[in-house]
Amino acid sequence: MPGGSCLLLVLGLAVATNPILAAPAGDKPDQRPNPGQQMKHLSEALELSDTQKTEIKDIMQSQRAQMEALREDETTPRAEKREKMHAMREGIYSRIRAILTPEQQAKFDAMPRPEPRQGRPEGGKRPKKD
């Protein structure tokens, strides 16, 4: 077996046997949960009432639509988009917190918030890896 083929075989086996590398795209550890997963997590962790679930779902859908519109806006500079998205995320936390009971608010405040994603530098090109 030529050296290149052997290397490909070894790399293929390493990927196939590594649960993190072989995981489907939705299961990557650094990928954010989808809205359904977020809702399920909040519902279970905070023991939300049906009314609260409905209100939070509406908040999340509204935010998703606003963020999608901002992503598609080609007139706004990337840095400004990041700032606006950060403000939107903070706004959603405030809106959700406002409909929670004091006990739920304490639990919500203790939950870790996702780290902001590091976007591509201005110009949209990926940085080169060394």
C-alpha positions as CSV (number, residue, x, y, z in Angstrom):
1,M,0.0,0.0,0.0
2,P,1.6,3.4,-1.0
3,G,2.3,5.8,1.9
4,G,-0.4,8.3,1.0
5,S,-3.1,5.6,1.0
6,C,-2.0,4.3,4.3
7,L,-2.1,7.7,5.8
8,L,-5.7,8.2,4.5
9,L,-6.7,4.9,6.0
10,V,-5.3,5.8,9.4
11,L,-7.0,9.2,9.3
12,G,-10.3,7.7,8.2
13,L,-10.1,5.2,11.1
14,A,-9.3,8.0,13.6
15,V,-12.3,10.0,12.5
16,A,-14.6,7.1,12.5
17,T,-13.6,5.9,16.0
18,N,-13.5,9.4,17.6
19,P,-17.1,10.2,18.8
20,I,-16.5,13.9,18.6
21,L,-15.2,13.9,15.0
22,A,-17.7,11.3,13.8
23,A,-20.7,13.0,15.4
24,P,-23.4,14.4,13.1
25,A,-23.3,18.2,12.5
26,G,-26.1,18.9,15.0
27,D,-24.3,17.1,17.8
28,K,-21.0,19.0,17.7
29,P,-20.0,20.2,21.2
30,D,-19.4,23.8,20.0
31,Q,-22.6,24.1,18.0
32,R,-25.5,26.0,19.6
33,P,-28.7,24.1,20.3
34,N,-31.6,24.6,18.0
35,P,-34.7,26.6,19.2
36,G,-36.5,23.3,20.0
37,Q,-33.6,22.1,22.2
38,Q,-33.3,25.5,23.8
39,M,-37.0,25.5,24.6
40,K,-36.9,22.0,26.0
41,H,-33.9,22.9,28.2
42,L,-35.5,26.0,29.6
43,S,-38.8,24.3,30.1
44,E,-37.2,21.5,32.1
45,A,-34.7,23.6,34.0
46,L,-37.2,26.3,35.0
47,E,-40.3,24.2,35.2
48,L,-42.2,26.6,33.0
49,S,-46.0,26.8,32.9
50,D,-47.8,26.3,29.6
51,T,-48.4,30.1,29.4
52,Q,-44.7,30.8,29.9
53,K,-43.7,28.2,27.3
54,T,-46.0,29.9,24.8
55,E,-44.7,33.4,25.6
56,I,-41.0,32.3,25.4
57,K,-41.6,30.5,22.2
58,D,-43.1,33.7,20.7
59,I,-40.1,35.7,22.0
60,M,-37.7,33.3,20.4
61,Q,-39.5,33.2,17.1
62,S,-39.5,37.0,16.9
63,Q,-35.8,37.2,17.7
64,R,-35.0,34.6,15.1
65,A,-36.8,36.6,12.5
66,Q,-35.1,39.8,13.5
67,M,-31.6,38.2,13.4
68,E,-32.3,36.6,10.0
69,A,-33.3,39.9,8.6
70,L,-30.1,41.5,10.0
71,R,-28.0,38.6,8.6
72,E,-29.5,39.2,5.1
73,D,-28.9,43.0,5.3
74,E,-26.0,43.7,3.0
75,T,-25.9,47.4,3.8
76,T,-24.9,47.1,7.4
77,P,-21.2,46.7,8.2
78,R,-20.3,43.4,9.8
79,A,-19.0,45.0,13.1
80,E,-22.3,46.8,13.4
81,K,-24.2,43.6,12.8
82,R,-22.3,41.9,15.6
83,E,-23.2,44.7,18.0
84,K,-26.8,44.7,17.0
85,M,-27.0,40.9,17.4
86,H,-25.4,41.1,20.8
87,A,-28.0,43.7,21.8
88,M,-30.8,41.4,20.5
89,R,-29.5,38.5,22.6
90,E,-29.4,40.7,25.7
91,G,-32.9,41.9,24.9
92,I,-34.2,38.3,24.6
93,Y,-32.7,37.5,28.0
94,S,-34.4,40.5,29.5
95,R,-37.8,39.7,27.9
96,I,-37.6,36.0,29.0
97,R,-36.6,37.0,32.5
98,A,-39.5,39.4,32.8
99,I,-42.1,36.6,32.5
100,L,-40.4,34.3,35.1
101,T,-41.3,34.0,38.7
102,P,-38.6,35.2,41.2
103,E,-37.5,31.5,41.8
104,Q,-37.3,30.9,38.1
105,Q,-35.3,34.2,37.6
106,A,-32.7,33.0,40.1
107,K,-32.3,29.7,38.2
108,F,-32.3,31.6,34.9
109,D,-29.6,34.0,36.1
110,A,-27.4,31.1,37.2
111,M,-27.6,29.4,33.8
112,P,-24.5,29.9,31.6
113,R,-25.0,32.0,28.6
114,P,-23.4,30.9,25.3
115,E,-20.2,32.6,24.3
116,P,-20.6,34.9,21.3
117,R,-19.5,33.2,18.1
118,Q,-16.3,34.5,16.6
119,G,-17.3,35.7,13.2
120,R,-15.0,36.0,10.2
121,P,-12.9,39.1,9.9
122,E,-14.2,42.0,7.8
123,G,-14.2,40.9,4.2
124,G,-15.7,37.5,5.0
125,K,-12.6,35.4,4.4
126,R,-11.6,32.7,6.8
127,P,-8.3,33.3,8.6
128,K,-5.5,31.0,7.3
129,K,-4.4,28.2,9.6
130,D,-0.7,27.7,10.0
